[in-house]
């Protein structure tokens, strides 16, 4: 994912939050950031379960976008 693709992703994520807030588990910044922290701790399991070979020591725009999206629903 390029930087420009990531920017578009974040714009779409914002729109999704505005239009589909009821589908988001974490609606406040506090809840979202708490979920983000937990999601980052567990993201290697997500990549293993989806058969993605991602090096989490070299995070890129794709990983960061996965973290932002996953944090919207992670409990």
Buried (B, 14 or more C-beta within 10 A) or exposed (E): BEEEEBEEBBEEBEEBBEEEEEEBEBEEEEBBEBBBEBBBEEBEEBBEEEEEEBEEEEBEBBBBBBBBBBBBEBE
